[in-house]
Every structure is written in C-alpha cells, then in structure tokens.
Amino acid sequence: MSWERDKDIITQKYFQAINVNNTELFGIIKENLSELQPILPLIEFVISRLESVTTLSIDNRIWDAEIILRSALETFTKFLFITTADREEQTIRINEYWNSLAEINSIKQSAQAKRNLEHLGNSEIHRLAYLPMILPADKEAELREKWTKSERQKVEQKWSFTEMIFSISKSYRGKPFEMIVALTHSYRMSSHVMHGDETGISIIKERESRSKEDYEIAMNGHFLRLLSDSFIYCVFIAIETMDFLNLKENKKFFLENQKSLDDIQELIEKHQGKVFEDPDYDQYKTT
C-alpha cells in the first residue's frame, strides 16, 4: 500500500470538500447575521476547532487532534441541543446557555476564588488573578437566592453531555435519532486522553507497543477518521444552520458536496480499518 501517495490524494480531497462546505456556509451566514446572532459563536467555535484538528492530524499529532476534537464535539452537541428544539424551547435553551449557565458559573468561580485567596492571599499576583472573580456581596446574595442548589443542579444536568445526547436521540426534529448516541464512544475515548487518566495513557501506550506495521495501519486509520469526522461535523453544522434559518432548499448544496468524496472511497477503505473497534480495544469500550 502506497500510504503517502494515497494520503496526499485523500487529504487534498477532504480539504477541498471542507473548504467548499465552509465557504458556502459562511456566505449564507453573512446574509443572515441578525437571525443567527444567538448561535453564531458556537458555529464559529466548532469550525475553528475542526480546522485545528485537521492541522494537527496533518502534522501527525493524532492524539492532540483527538483532544481538540472532543472540544468541538461537546460544543457541536450544545449547538444541536439548541437548534433541534422547537422554537419555544430554542428560546429557553439560548437563554440558559448564554445567561443561566453564566450566572451559575459566576457563583462557582467566586466561591473558588475566595478559597484560593484564603491560601494564596499573601501573593499580589494571586490577588490580581482572583479578586476580579469574586462577586460583590449583594450580587452574590441575589444570584444565590435566584439559583438555589437544586435549581443549579437542574440546569447543569440538563446541559450535561449525556443528557443532551439522550434528549437529541429521543427526538431529533420530532423523530428518534439513535445514531447520535454513537458520538458518546468517541467522546469518552477523547476524554480519557484529554484527562490523562489510566485508560487514556493505556490507549496510547498500547498503540505504541504494536509492531511497526500494525502501528502504522492503526495510525493511518485514525488519521482518516479524524479527517472524516471533521468533514461530517462541518456538513452537519451547515445543514442544521439551514434548518435554523428555514432555508431547507439550501441543504441540497451541502448534501451534494459530500459526493465530491465518492472518487476516493476506494482509497479510504483500503487504509481506514476500524480504529478502536478491533479486539485490542475491547477492554476500553465500557470505560
């Protein structure tokens, strides 16, 4: 298998497809800035992170790319959680995302800053870092009255990754969407690597312990999955944006653009394998 030659062909095709997708998407966004204002920062964040994923992948920094992909995936899920709700619930979720969660986080940050200063208050550097995070007494009292512990937990639980995935899987525009649950495995694996826990470190060490041939096969497949995920998320976010804007006819462009990858499917299948689905990773599936 001539991986380097095939890799160049596949990468160029993916980059071209992603660029075409995003150029069209941001062209439409430019024409609808006012309506998209509540969710545009999420779109920009996801697209930017995906650009980092592809850049790191090309540089063979696969595990770093996996960590960044987790960030994109979590924000992408929040985006879906907002856009797939009905209009009334969309308004509620947008307010929760930008306001409710911000107020809840400010209570936590203030409490943590106070604790930090109890131990580090003699340092001017730490006072400069933490004092601005401490809420004025009247503001904190107001927020704590508004956000009791049970109310905070209720909102935070609603916006947890697991709950969002469960909600979307139950009703994606009024229909079950069980396929979204598949994201949880990729998310968990990326989380292990990001946190550097025993499982995350073991996954990387197991990969590195393979023979050179098996190692390269696994890394090539991993590289292809990262490219594929980046493209799929770009397409998905574009289609969801069209639905949010009620521009259903425009979805055809993004669906048709996927066909530009048809002529490299043979090359992809030759190298991709099924990373993290082979027997060597069975022990990590339920972690």
Backbone hydrogen bonds, N-H to C=O, Kabsch-Sander energy under -0.5 kcal/mol:
donor,donor_aa,acceptor,acceptor_aa,energy
3,W,1,M,-1.5
6,D,2,S,-2.4
7,K,3,W,-3.6
8,D,4,E,-1.8
9,I,5,R,-1.8
10,I,6,D,-2.9
11,T,7,K,-2.9
12,Q,8,D,-2.3
13,K,9,I,-1.9
14,Y,10,I,-2.5
15,F,11,T,-2.9
16,Q,12,Q,-2.3
17,A,13,K,-2.5
18,I,14,Y,-2.8
19,N,15,F,-2.5
20,V,16,Q,-2.5
21,N,17,A,-2.3
22,N,18,I,-2.7
23,T,19,N,-2.5
24,E,20,V,-1.9
25,L,21,N,-2.3
26,F,22,N,-2.7
27,G,23,T,-1.4
28,I,24,E,-2.0
29,I,25,L,-2.4
30,K,26,F,-2.0
31,E,27,G,-0.9
32,N,28,I,-0.6
32,N,29,I,-1.6
33,L,30,K,-0.6
36,L,32,N,-1.8
37,Q,33,L,-0.9
37,Q,34,S,-0.6
39,I,36,L,-1.5
40,L,36,L,-2.4
42,L,39,I,-0.7
43,I,39,I,-1.8
44,E,40,L,-2.8
45,F,41,P,-2.1
46,V,42,L,-2.5
47,I,43,I,-2.5
48,S,44,E,-2.3
49,R,45,F,-2.3
50,L,46,V,-2.4
51,E,47,I,-1.8
52,S,48,S,-1.6
53,V,49,R,-2.1
54,T,50,L,-2.2
55,T,51,E,-2.1
56,L,52,S,-2.7
57,S,53,V,-2.2
58,I,54,T,-2.3
59,D,55,T,-1.4
60,N,57,S,-1.9
61,R,56,L,-2.9
62,I,60,N,-1.0
65,A,61,R,-2.2
66,E,62,I,-1.9
67,I,63,W,-1.6
68,I,64,D,-2.0
69,L,65,A,-2.4
70,R,66,E,-1.5
71,S,67,I,-1.3
72,A,68,I,-2.1
73,L,69,L,-3.0
74,E,70,R,-2.5
75,T,71,S,-2.0
76,F,72,A,-2.7
77,T,73,L,-2.2
78,K,74,E,-1.7
79,F,75,T,-2.5
80,L,76,F,-2.5
81,F,77,T,-2.6
82,I,78,K,-1.6
83,T,79,F,-2.8
84,T,80,L,-2.5
85,A,82,I,-1.1
90,Q,86,D,-2.8
91,T,87,R,-1.8
92,I,88,E,-1.4
93,R,89,E,-2.9
94,I,90,Q,-2.7
95,N,91,T,-1.8
96,E,92,I,-2.3
97,Y,93,R,-2.8
98,W,94,I,-2.3
99,N,95,N,-2.5
100,S,95,N,-1.7
101,L,96,E,-3.1
103,E,99,N,-2.5
104,I,100,S,-2.4
105,N,101,L,-2.6
106,S,102,A,-2.0
107,I,103,E,-1.5
108,K,104,I,-1.7
109,Q,105,N,-3.1
110,S,106,S,-2.1
111,A,107,I,-2.1
112,Q,108,K,-2.5
113,A,109,Q,-2.6
114,K,110,S,-2.1
115,R,111,A,-1.9
116,N,112,Q,-2.6
117,L,113,A,-2.2
118,E,114,K,-1.5
119,H,115,R,-1.0
119,H,116,N,-0.7
120,L,116,N,-2.3
121,G,117,L,-1.7
123,S,120,L,-2.1
124,E,122,N,-0.6
127,R,123,S,-2.0
128,L,124,E,-2.4
129,A,125,I,-1.6
130,Y,126,H,-2.7
131,L,127,R,-2.3
133,M,130,Y,-1.3
134,I,130,Y,-0.6
134,I,131,L,-1.5
140,E,136,P,-2.7
141,A,137,A,-2.3
142,E,138,D,-2.0
143,L,139,K,-2.4
144,R,140,E,-2.7
145,E,141,A,-1.8
146,K,142,E,-1.9
147,W,143,L,-3.6
148,T,146,K,-0.8
152,R,148,T,-2.7
153,Q,149,K,-2.4
154,K,150,S,-1.9
155,V,151,E,-1.9
156,E,152,R,-2.7
157,Q,153,Q,-2.5
158,K,154,K,-1.8
159,W,155,V,-1.6
160,S,157,Q,-1.4
164,M,160,S,-2.5
165,I,161,F,-2.5
166,F,162,T,-2.4
167,S,163,E,-2.6
168,I,164,M,-2.6
169,S,165,I,-2.6
170,K,166,F,-1.7
171,S,167,S,-1.7
172,Y,175,K,-4.9
173,R,84,T,-0.7
173,R,171,S,-0.8
175,K,172,Y,-0.9
177,F,169,S,-3.4
180,I,177,F,-1.5
181,V,178,E,-1.8
182,A,179,M,-1.8
183,L,180,I,-1.7
184,T,181,V,-1.9
185,H,182,A,-0.8
186,S,182,A,-0.9
187,Y,183,L,-2.4
188,R,184,T,-2.6
189,M,185,H,-2.5
190,S,186,S,-2.5
191,S,187,Y,-2.3
192,H,188,R,-2.3
193,V,189,M,-1.8
194,M,190,S,-2.7
195,H,191,S,-2.6
196,G,192,H,-1.0
197,D,192,H,-1.4
201,I,197,D,-2.6
202,S,198,E,-2.1
203,I,199,T,-2.4
204,I,200,G,-1.6
205,K,201,I,-2.5
206,E,202,S,-2.7
207,R,203,I,-1.9
208,E,204,I,-2.3
209,S,205,K,-1.3
210,R,206,E,-0.5
210,R,207,R,-1.2
215,Y,211,S,-3.1
216,E,212,K,-2.4
217,I,213,E,-2.2
218,A,214,D,-2.3
219,M,215,Y,-2.7
220,N,216,E,-2.6
221,G,217,I,-2.2
222,H,218,A,-2.2
223,F,219,M,-2.6
224,L,220,N,-2.1
225,R,221,G,-2.1
226,L,222,H,-2.2
227,L,223,F,-2.0
228,S,224,L,-2.7
229,D,225,R,-3.1
230,S,226,L,-2.2
231,F,227,L,-2.2
232,I,228,S,-2.9
233,Y,229,D,-2.7
234,C,230,S,-1.7
235,V,231,F,-2.5
236,F,232,I,-2.9
237,I,233,Y,-2.6
238,A,234,C,-1.7
239,I,235,V,-2.6
240,E,236,F,-2.5
241,T,237,I,-1.7
242,M,238,A,-2.0
243,D,239,I,-2.1
244,F,240,E,-2.4
245,L,241,T,-1.9
246,N,243,D,-0.8
247,L,242,M,-3.3
248,K,246,N,-0.5
250,N,247,L,-1.0
251,K,248,K,-1.1
252,K,249,E,-1.2
253,F,250,N,-0.8
254,F,250,N,-0.8
255,L,251,K,-2.1
256,E,252,K,-2.9
257,N,253,F,-2.0
258,Q,254,F,-0.8
258,Q,255,L,-0.5
259,K,256,E,-1.5
260,S,257,N,-1.6
261,L,258,Q,-1.6
262,D,259,K,-1.8
264,I,261,L,-1.7
265,Q,262,D,-1.3
268,I,264,I,-2.5
269,E,265,Q,-2.8
270,K,266,E,-1.7
271,H,267,L,-1.0
271,H,268,I,-0.9
272,Q,268,I,-2.8
273,G,269,E,-0.5
275,V,272,Q,-0.5
277,E,274,K,-2.2
281,Y,278,D,-2.2
282,D,279,P,-1.6
284,Y,281,Y,-1.7
285,K,281,Y,-0.6
285,K,282,D,-1.2
287,T,284,Y,-1.3
